[in-house]
Amino acid sequence: AAGRGRAHRVARRIARARAKSSDLKDIERDVANAGSASLRVARAFTVAVERCPRSAREYVALPAKEYNLIDPSNVSRTDDTGFVVSAGRQKMLFLDVEPRGAVRVDATADGCEQQLVMAEIVNMKPEDARSTSVVNAINASLKDLKLLNSVTCVQGPDGEEKIRVQITVAGDFTEGIFARAGGRLNTILGWSLGAVLPWFLTQLAADYGRWAKGEARSATNASLTEVAAKIIAGSRGKLPAGVEEVECEDVEL
């Protein structure tokens, strides 16, 4: 029996090693791929906010320099209408990278629009040929990525204020790893937006409440486990209290 147990443990280790090897091979195949893919995904949600002396309409029209949902250490202001945000240094498989994006913010009649101007992956190991090959392939796709985040204030059926967020993502990819994904890109990204946006709206509503009451606006220190659990719940259709999915509006990118 002891011998069979050891054999099973060895078999599991081999299977795990093969799985990791397959992951690497998939990435390397993506790098060499010369296919094409068309992306067009949009998801929209609203969140109810408490009644406060300062309106949600004023809040969604705040200039970029007054946003308070991103760690300030990861944000560099370019001017009053835009900023560059970093996702921090990330280590995945054999990659050591830092994702960055430049965002422009434009005021609208009932809120603002945040448009992605540039996205890139910075390779922290440029001397490694395999890392460089993969990062270059990702950036070859990212240059064709378009994203618009529309944040507005709307009224509910009883006149109550709600904050509405719609993210629209599009791109026609003929280079890099996105080109190989085909229709799966739309499925994967649609699922991701449905998972993350409800959680993001709860953070937006909480920040609005603090701003409207003149309270300190430091973000709450939720654990990664708690955040992950809420995002996973959103991916399964279990929305936080006060959040609901709504119809998307057509936008030009």
N, C-alpha and C positions, 0 to 999 in steps of 0.2 A: 504493500500500500504506500509506504514511504517513497519507494522508487517511482511509482506512478505519479505521486504528487510532485516530485522533482521534475519529472518529464513534462507535466502540464505547465509548471512554472517556466521552464525553458521554452516551451512552445509559445507561451504568451509573450515572452520577451522577444522572440524571433518575429512574431506577428506585429508587435509594436514597432520594431526596427524597420520591417518592410513597409508599414504604413507611413512612417516618416520619410522613407526613401521615395515612396510614391508621391507624397506631397511635393518633394523637391523636383521630381521629374515632371509633374504637372506644371509647376512654375516655369521650368526651363523650356517645356514645350510651348507654353504661352508666349515666351520671349521670342521664339523662332516663328511664331504663327504670322501669316500675312493675310488673314481673313478680313471681315468687316462686320460691324454691328451698328444698329441704330437704336438710340436710347431716348425714351420720352416717358417720364414718370412724374406724377404729381399726387400729393396727398395734402389734405387740409383738415384742421381740427380747430375747435373753439374751446375756451375755458371760461367759466363764469368767475367773476371777480366780486369781491365785497364792495358795498357802497362806501365811498370815501369822499372827503371834501374835494380832493383833486381827482379829476376824471381819468378814466383809462385812455380816452382820446388824447389827452395831454401826454400821458406816459408813452404811448406808442410813437409819438412824434418827437421824442427826445433825440438830440444829436448823438452821433456815434460816440463822442467822448464821454457821454454819461451812461453808457451801457455798463451793467454791473454783473453780468452772468458768466464772464470769462475771467480766469485767474489773470490779474494784471501783469504778472511776470511773463505771461505768454503772449502779450499783446504789444505791438508797436504801432503808435499812431502815425499815419502818413500825413494827414491834414484833418480838418474838421469833418470831412465827409467819408473818411475811410481809415482802414487799419490793416495790419498784417498780423495774422494769428498763427501761432505754432501749436501743434498737438504734443510737443515735447519729444524727447528722444525715445524711440520705440525699438525694441529688439524682437524680431520674429524670425524663427528658423535661423538661417545664416545671415539675415539682413540686420543692419544697424543703421536706422534712418531717422529723419525728423520731417514729418509732413508739415507743410506750410501753405497758407492761402492768403491772398490779398482780397479784401472786400471793400466795395464802395457802397455807401448808404445815401439814398436819395429820399427826400421828403415827398409824401403824396398828400392828397386832400384829406385822407382819413388814417394816416399812419406813416409807414416808410417801406422802402424796398431795399433789400440788401443783396447786392449782386456780386457773384464771384468774378473777380478780375483775372486772377491767376492762381493756379494750384501747382505745387511741385513737391517731389520727394527729394530731400537732401540726403545724399549718401555719406554716412559718417565713416565708411571704410572705402575710400576711393581707390586704394591700392589693391583691393580684392577684385579680380577680374569678373568673377561670377556675380558678386554683388552689383558691380557697375553695370553689367549686362541687364540684370533684372530691373534695376532702378531706371536705367535709360528707357527700357520698354514701358514701364509704368508712366514715366513722364511723357513719352511719345503719345500716350492715350490722354493723359490729363490736359494736354494743351488744347484738346478739342472739347473739353468738358464745360458745359454751361449750367449755371445754377442761379436761381432767383428765389429769395425768401421774402414773402410779402407779409408784413405784420400790420394788422388794422384793428380798429375798434368797431364792433357791430352791436346792434341791439337785439335782445331776445324778445320773445312774444309778449312779455309783460313790461317791456321797456328797460329791462336790466342790461347793464353793460357786459360785453364779453370781449375777450381778446381773441382774434382769429389769426392763425398762422397757416400759410400755404407755402410749401416748398415744391418748386418745379425744377426738374433736372432733365437736361437734354444733351445730345451729342451724336455725331456721326463719326464713328471710329474706323479708320482704315489702317492704323498702325498700333503696335503694342498689344498688351495683354487684353485690353477691353475688346479689341477687334475679334478675338477668338470666342468670346463668351456668347455672342449672338443674342437671341431672345432671353437667355438666362439673366442678362444684365437687368432687364426690366423687372423680372420676378424678384431677383435678389434685392435690388434697390427699393422696390415698392415695399417689400417686407421690412427692410431696415428702417425706412421712414415711418412706417406704421408702428414700429417698436419704439423708436426714439422720440418722435414728436409729442406723444402724450406726456411723457416724462418731462420734456423740455417745457411744455406749457405749464405744468405745475410749478416749475421754477420761475417762469415768467410771472405767473399770478402772485407767487410769494414775494418776488422782488417789487412788483407793482404795489402790493400792500404796504411794504416797508417804505417805499418812496412816497406814497400818498399820505402816510402818517408822519413823515419826517423822521423816521427811525433810521438807525445805522443799517446800511445795505450790504453788509458782508454776507456772502452766501453761507447757507447752513452746511455744517461739516457732516454730510451723510457718508457712511462707509461705502466702499466699492461694492460690497456684498448687497447692501440695501438698494443701491442704484441699479445694479445688475438685475436684481429680483423684480424691480418695478419696470425696467425695460423689457424683460422677458414676458412679464404679465401683459404689457401692451402689445407685444408681438402675437399673443394668443387671443387678442380681442378684449381683454379685461381692462377697461379704461379706468383711470383714476376718477374720483368724485369730481363732478363739475366739468369733465372733459367729454366732448362728443365729436365724432367725425362728421364732416359736412361735405357738400359737393364742391368740387374744384371749379375755379374759374379759368377760362382760357386766357393764357398770357403768351406774349411773344418774347422769345429769347434770341 
